[in-house]
């Protein structure tokens, strides 16, 4: 019989292994010596030890799933429990039990980690949904659309939740995107309709502008072009290509009209400049008639100047008040001379002035006689009173005599 610390072989060739529960039959060995039998089953034991060691390292250093680890442990435990090896099987069981505990711990850790990741993913998706629902109300069509597309990419990068939660959040997320797309589509459809209406309006404006481009009714046509421009701005923008093409036609029509008007106005301005020089010379000539010494000759000379003035034509608008003012000043001087002459030669006015002068002269003479009589009688108080009255009458007489002189004495 042969034995070692963990096993023995009896005389019948039966191999035993020692365990905490007593000896257990390992197998039967008939092909060789008992030592060879023990060595064979010890090698099987070493093989199990190696497998357990490999599994321990895999559990600790790889992402071996708990399911696969448990299956591997049970496979090894079966080998140990079948007692087909000689060695410290109890120690192997303890290592396998420890490995089970490690796998269970890893399972719980992974479960907790998975739950944490799921919770984080849920919060992340809820945040995406909240932002998408807010963006769904935006009218920043380009930036909001780009942001929603970015949110979809972010969503795809997040882990799935449980089906119910994931489906509910996705439904809200998708609904928000659809609502935004629907509003954006309606907005641009409305915008397209507005632009089409603007195109029609501007087509009419261009047609009228082109029809007016050959007009020579400068004032009315220029005013009409201003009206057309006001309507153009109020019409809004058409589609870009149509807008550019219509604007070029509209502006081109205006350019034709205003270029023609500019040429005519340039010629007119040159002509009016010459007219101004001629009228300034006539104003110089008219101003030499003042002060008036010979009214009849001055009036005749002024009529001649005025006839030549009227024949000349327009002058620049900004120069008109000054040059016309000079002629009007001469005309007023002539009118004043005529009025003075009329007053001097008016027989009725002269008669009234002469009558008034005679009355005042008589009153003065009478007062002088009364003053002399009062002083002769010694009534100086009356004489002084009458003297004061005489001063007033004498002043009126002097004024009347001066007026009479204006009528030729």
FENFEN-V587239 format. One record per residue. N is the residue number from 1. RES is the residue in three letters. D_LAST is the distance of its C-alpha to the last C-alpha in Angstrom with 2 decimals. Layout:
n=N res=RES d_last=D_LAST
n=N res=RES d_last=D_LAST
This chain:
n=1 res=UNK d_last=190.71
n=2 res=UNK d_last=187.52
n=3 res=UNK d_last=184.51
n=4 res=UNK d_last=181.33
n=5 res=UNK d_last=178.96
n=6 res=UNK d_last=177.18
n=7 res=UNK d_last=179.94
n=8 res=UNK d_last=183.58
n=9 res=UNK d_last=185.87
n=10 res=UNK d_last=189.09
n=11 res=UNK d_last=192.34
n=12 res=UNK d_last=191.37
n=13 res=UNK d_last=188.27
n=14 res=UNK d_last=185.85
n=15 res=UNK d_last=182.75
n=16 res=UNK d_last=181.21
n=17 res=UNK d_last=177.96
n=18 res=UNK d_last=177.62
n=19 res=UNK d_last=174.69
n=20 res=UNK d_last=173.79
n=21 res=UNK d_last=175.41
n=22 res=UNK d_last=178.58
n=23 res=UNK d_last=179.94
n=24 res=UNK d_last=178.64
n=25 res=UNK d_last=180.27
n=26 res=UNK d_last=178.31
n=27 res=UNK d_last=180.56
n=28 res=UNK d_last=183.91
n=29 res=UNK d_last=184.87
n=30 res=UNK d_last=187.98
n=31 res=UNK d_last=187.12
n=32 res=UNK d_last=187.46
n=33 res=UNK d_last=188.13
n=34 res=UNK d_last=186.62
n=35 res=UNK d_last=184.54
n=36 res=UNK d_last=183.04
n=37 res=UNK d_last=182.28
n=38 res=UNK d_last=180.43
n=39 res=UNK d_last=178.57
n=40 res=UNK d_last=177.45
n=41 res=UNK d_last=176.06
n=42 res=UNK d_last=174.51
n=43 res=UNK d_last=172.61
n=44 res=UNK d_last=171.36
n=45 res=UNK d_last=170.22
n=46 res=UNK d_last=168.36
n=47 res=UNK d_last=166.70
n=48 res=UNK d_last=165.41
n=49 res=UNK d_last=164.23
n=50 res=UNK d_last=162.28
n=51 res=UNK d_last=160.71
n=52 res=UNK d_last=159.72
n=53 res=UNK d_last=158.20
n=54 res=UNK d_last=156.19
n=55 res=UNK d_last=154.98
n=56 res=UNK d_last=153.97
n=57 res=UNK d_last=151.88
n=58 res=UNK d_last=150.27
n=59 res=UNK d_last=149.36
n=60 res=UNK d_last=147.84
n=61 res=UNK d_last=146.10
n=62 res=UNK d_last=145.13
n=63 res=UNK d_last=143.31
n=64 res=UNK d_last=146.59
n=65 res=UNK d_last=146.01
n=66 res=UNK d_last=147.83
n=67 res=UNK d_last=149.54
n=68 res=UNK d_last=150.98
n=69 res=UNK d_last=151.90
n=70 res=UNK d_last=153.72
n=71 res=UNK d_last=155.61
n=72 res=UNK d_last=156.68
n=73 res=UNK d_last=157.78
n=74 res=UNK d_last=159.83
n=75 res=UNK d_last=161.43
n=76 res=UNK d_last=162.48
n=77 res=UNK d_last=163.58
n=78 res=UNK d_last=165.83
n=79 res=UNK d_last=167.41
n=80 res=UNK d_last=167.97
n=81 res=UNK d_last=169.29
n=82 res=UNK d_last=171.72
n=83 res=UNK d_last=173.44
n=84 res=UNK d_last=174.05
n=85 res=UNK d_last=173.44
n=86 res=UNK d_last=175.05
n=87 res=UNK d_last=172.82
n=88 res=UNK d_last=170.79
n=89 res=UNK d_last=169.59
n=90 res=UNK d_last=168.42
n=91 res=UNK d_last=166.07
n=92 res=UNK d_last=164.72
n=93 res=UNK d_last=164.16
n=94 res=UNK d_last=162.24
n=95 res=UNK d_last=160.10
n=96 res=UNK d_last=159.47
n=97 res=UNK d_last=158.62
n=98 res=UNK d_last=156.20
n=99 res=UNK d_last=154.73
n=100 res=UNK d_last=154.32
n=101 res=UNK d_last=152.46
n=102 res=UNK d_last=150.25
n=103 res=UNK d_last=149.53
n=104 res=UNK d_last=148.80
n=105 res=UNK d_last=146.45
n=106 res=UNK d_last=144.73
n=107 res=UNK d_last=144.50
n=108 res=UNK d_last=142.80
n=109 res=UNK d_last=140.47
n=110 res=UNK d_last=139.57
n=111 res=UNK d_last=139.21
n=112 res=UNK d_last=136.85
n=113 res=UNK d_last=134.99
n=114 res=UNK d_last=134.76
n=115 res=UNK d_last=133.51
n=116 res=UNK d_last=130.93
n=117 res=UNK d_last=129.84
n=118 res=UNK d_last=129.68
n=119 res=UNK d_last=127.58
n=120 res=UNK d_last=125.26
n=121 res=UNK d_last=125.08
n=122 res=UNK d_last=124.29
n=123 res=UNK d_last=121.49
n=124 res=UNK d_last=120.18
n=125 res=UNK d_last=120.21
n=126 res=UNK d_last=118.60
n=127 res=UNK d_last=115.82
n=128 res=UNK d_last=115.43
n=129 res=UNK d_last=115.28
n=130 res=UNK d_last=112.67
n=131 res=UNK d_last=110.48
n=132 res=UNK d_last=110.98
n=133 res=UNK d_last=109.99
n=134 res=UNK d_last=106.83
n=135 res=UNK d_last=106.01
n=136 res=UNK d_last=106.56
n=137 res=UNK d_last=103.26
n=138 res=UNK d_last=101.31
n=139 res=UNK d_last=98.59
n=140 res=UNK d_last=98.96
n=141 res=UNK d_last=100.91
n=142 res=UNK d_last=101.83
n=143 res=UNK d_last=102.70
n=144 res=UNK d_last=104.43
n=145 res=UNK d_last=106.44
n=146 res=UNK d_last=107.55
n=147 res=UNK d_last=108.53
n=148 res=UNK d_last=110.58
n=149 res=UNK d_last=112.47
n=150 res=UNK d_last=113.20
n=151 res=UNK d_last=114.49
n=152 res=UNK d_last=116.93
n=153 res=UNK d_last=118.33
n=154 res=UNK d_last=118.70
n=155 res=UNK d_last=120.45
n=156 res=UNK d_last=122.93
n=157 res=UNK d_last=123.84
n=158 res=UNK d_last=124.81
n=159 res=UNK d_last=128.35
n=160 res=UNK d_last=129.08
n=161 res=UNK d_last=129.48
n=162 res=UNK d_last=131.79
n=163 res=UNK d_last=131.20
n=164 res=UNK d_last=129.55
n=165 res=UNK d_last=127.07
n=166 res=UNK d_last=126.34
n=167 res=UNK d_last=125.80
n=168 res=UNK d_last=123.49
n=169 res=UNK d_last=121.30
n=170 res=UNK d_last=121.25
n=171 res=UNK d_last=120.23
n=172 res=UNK d_last=117.20
n=173 res=UNK d_last=116.37
n=174 res=UNK d_last=116.64
n=175 res=UNK d_last=114.64
n=176 res=UNK d_last=111.78
n=177 res=UNK d_last=111.73
n=178 res=UNK d_last=111.83
n=179 res=UNK d_last=108.98
n=180 res=UNK d_last=106.84
n=181 res=UNK d_last=107.71
n=182 res=UNK d_last=106.90
n=183 res=UNK d_last=103.48
n=184 res=UNK d_last=102.70
n=185 res=UNK d_last=103.76
n=186 res=UNK d_last=101.57
n=187 res=UNK d_last=98.63
n=188 res=UNK d_last=98.88
n=189 res=UNK d_last=99.50
n=190 res=UNK d_last=96.27
n=191 res=UNK d_last=94.52
n=192 res=UNK d_last=95.86
n=193 res=UNK d_last=94.56
n=194 res=UNK d_last=91.11
n=195 res=UNK d_last=91.10
n=196 res=UNK d_last=92.17
n=197 res=UNK d_last=89.36
n=198 res=UNK d_last=86.93
n=199 res=UNK d_last=88.30
n=200 res=UNK d_last=87.66
n=201 res=UNK d_last=84.09
n=202 res=UNK d_last=83.40
n=203 res=UNK d_last=85.00
n=204 res=UNK d_last=82.36
n=205 res=UNK d_last=79.56
n=206 res=UNK d_last=80.87
n=207 res=UNK d_last=81.11
n=208 res=UNK d_last=77.46
n=209 res=UNK d_last=76.37
n=210 res=UNK d_last=78.22
n=211 res=UNK d_last=76.71
n=212 res=UNK d_last=73.18
n=213 res=UNK d_last=73.79
n=214 res=UNK d_last=72.61
n=215 res=UNK d_last=69.41
n=216 res=UNK d_last=66.05
n=217 res=UNK d_last=64.07
n=218 res=UNK d_last=63.38
n=219 res=UNK d_last=61.52
n=220 res=UNK d_last=63.65
n=221 res=UNK d_last=66.88
n=222 res=UNK d_last=66.18
n=223 res=UNK d_last=65.49
n=224 res=UNK d_last=68.73
n=225 res=UNK d_last=70.65
n=226 res=UNK d_last=69.40
n=227 res=UNK d_last=70.70
n=228 res=UNK d_last=74.00
n=229 res=UNK d_last=74.36
n=230 res=UNK d_last=73.82
n=231 res=UNK d_last=76.51
n=232 res=UNK d_last=78.77
n=233 res=UNK d_last=78.68
n=234 res=UNK d_last=79.27
n=235 res=UNK d_last=82.27
n=236 res=UNK d_last=84.52
n=237 res=UNK d_last=86.92
n=238 res=UNK d_last=89.32
n=239 res=UNK d_last=92.68
n=240 res=UNK d_last=92.22
n=241 res=UNK d_last=93.06
n=242 res=UNK d_last=90.96
n=243 res=UNK d_last=88.08
n=244 res=UNK d_last=88.00
n=245 res=UNK d_last=88.28
n=246 res=UNK d_last=85.58
n=247 res=UNK d_last=83.19
n=248 res=UNK d_last=83.61
n=249 res=UNK d_last=82.76
n=250 res=UNK d_last=79.80
n=251 res=UNK d_last=78.36
n=252 res=UNK d_last=79.11
n=253 res=UNK d_last=77.13
n=254 res=UNK d_last=74.12
n=255 res=UNK d_last=74.42
n=256 res=UNK d_last=74.33
n=257 res=UNK d_last=71.14
n=258 res=UNK d_last=69.27
n=259 res=UNK d_last=70.37
n=260 res=UNK d_last=68.95
n=261 res=UNK d_last=65.72
n=262 res=UNK d_last=65.52
n=263 res=UNK d_last=65.79
n=264 res=UNK d_last=63.06
n=265 res=UNK d_last=60.78
n=266 res=UNK d_last=61.45
n=267 res=UNK d_last=60.39
n=268 res=UNK d_last=57.31
n=269 res=UNK d_last=56.39
n=270 res=UNK d_last=56.69
n=271 res=UNK d_last=54.52
n=272 res=UNK d_last=51.89
n=273 res=UNK d_last=51.93
n=274 res=UNK d_last=51.02
n=275 res=UNK d_last=48.30
n=276 res=UNK d_last=46.83
n=277 res=UNK d_last=46.67
n=278 res=UNK d_last=44.85
n=279 res=UNK d_last=42.31
n=280 res=UNK d_last=41.72
n=281 res=UNK d_last=40.97
n=282 res=UNK d_last=38.46
n=283 res=UNK d_last=36.84
n=284 res=UNK d_last=36.58
n=285 res=UNK d_last=34.93
n=286 res=UNK d_last=32.43
n=287 res=UNK d_last=31.51
n=288 res=UNK d_last=30.47
n=289 res=UNK d_last=27.47
n=290 res=UNK d_last=25.94
n=291 res=UNK d_last=23.43
n=292 res=UNK d_last=21.59
n=293 res=UNK d_last=19.70
n=294 res=UNK d_last=20.20
n=295 res=UNK d_last=20.35
n=296 res=UNK d_last=22.20
n=297 res=UNK d_last=24.72
n=298 res=UNK d_last=25.24
n=299 res=UNK d_last=25.95
n=300 res=UNK d_last=28.39
n=301 res=UNK d_last=30.07
n=302 res=UNK d_last=30.49
n=303 res=UNK d_last=32.11
n=304 res=UNK d_last=34.57
n=305 res=UNK d_last=35.43
n=306 res=UNK d_last=35.92
n=307 res=UNK d_last=38.23
n=308 res=UNK d_last=40.38
n=309 res=UNK d_last=40.33
n=310 res=UNK d_last=41.70
n=311 res=UNK d_last=44.40
n=312 res=UNK d_last=45.85
n=313 res=UNK d_last=47.51
n=314 res=UNK d_last=48.47
n=315 res=UNK d_last=48.40
n=316 res=UNK d_last=50.66
n=317 res=UNK d_last=49.88
n=318 res=UNK d_last=49.51
n=319 res=UNK d_last=46.94
n=320 res=UNK d_last=44.86
n=321 res=UNK d_last=42.59
n=322 res=UNK d_last=41.43
n=323 res=UNK d_last=40.65
n=324 res=UNK d_last=39.04
n=325 res=UNK d_last=36.97
n=326 res=UNK d_last=35.49
n=327 res=UNK d_last=34.37
n=328 res=UNK d_last=33.01
n=329 res=UNK d_last=30.90
n=330 res=UNK d_last=29.29
n=331 res=UNK d_last=28.80
n=332 res=UNK d_last=27.09
n=333 res=UNK d_last=24.70
n=334 res=UNK d_last=23.83
n=335 res=UNK d_last=23.45
n=336 res=UNK d_last=21.08
n=337 res=UNK d_last=18.91
n=338 res=UNK d_last=19.08
n=339 res=UNK d_last=18.14
n=340 res=UNK d_last=15.03
n=341 res=UNK d_last=14.05
n=342 res=UNK d_last=15.03
n=343 res=UNK d_last=12.98
n=344 res=UNK d_last=9.78
n=345 res=UNK d_last=10.96
n=346 res=UNK d_last=12.83
n=347 res=UNK d_last=12.23
n=348 res=UNK d_last=14.32
n=349 res=UNK d_last=12.64
n=350 res=UNK d_last=9.15
n=351 res=UNK d_last=11.29
n=352 res=UNK d_last=13.09
n=353 res=UNK d_last=10.28
n=354 res=UNK d_last=9.16
n=355 res=UNK d_last=12.94
n=356 res=UNK d_last=13.70
n=357 res=UNK d_last=11.38
n=358 res=UNK d_last=13.10
n=359 res=UNK d_last=16.40
n=360 res=UNK d_last=16.16
n=361 res=UNK d_last=15.22
n=362 res=UNK d_last=18.23
n=363 res=UNK d_last=20.40
n=364 res=UNK d_last=19.73
n=365 res=UNK d_last=20.58
n=366 res=UNK d_last=23.64
n=367 res=UNK d_last=24.86
n=368 res=UNK d_last=24.69
n=369 res=UNK d_last=26.77
n=370 res=UNK d_last=29.23
n=371 res=UNK d_last=29.63
n=372 res=UNK d_last=30.47
n=373 res=UNK d_last=32.94
n=374 res=UNK d_last=34.61
n=375 res=UNK d_last=35.16
n=376 res=UNK d_last=36.47
n=377 res=UNK d_last=38.98
n=378 res=UNK d_last=39.93
n=379 res=UNK d_last=38.74
n=380 res=UNK d_last=37.32
n=381 res=UNK d_last=37.66
n=382 res=UNK d_last=35.35
n=383 res=UNK d_last=32.96
n=384 res=UNK d_last=32.98
n=385 res=UNK d_last=32.45
n=386 res=UNK d_last=29.47
n=387 res=UNK d_last=28.05
n=388 res=UNK d_last=28.28
n=389 res=UNK d_last=26.49
n=390 res=UNK d_last=23.74
n=391 res=UNK d_last=23.27
n=392 res=UNK d_last=22.63
n=393 res=UNK d_last=20.18
n=394 res=UNK d_last=18.26
n=395 res=UNK d_last=18.12
n=396 res=UNK d_last=16.75
n=397 res=UNK d_last=14.05
n=398 res=UNK d_last=13.10
n=399 res=UNK d_last=13.09
n=400 res=UNK d_last=10.98
n=401 res=UNK d_last=8.22
n=402 res=UNK d_last=8.64
n=403 res=UNK d_last=8.64
n=404 res=UNK d_last=5.47
n=405 res=UNK d_last=4.10
n=406 res=UNK d_last=6.74
n=407 res=UNK d_last=5.78
n=408 res=UNK d_last=3.80
n=409 res=UNK d_last=0.00
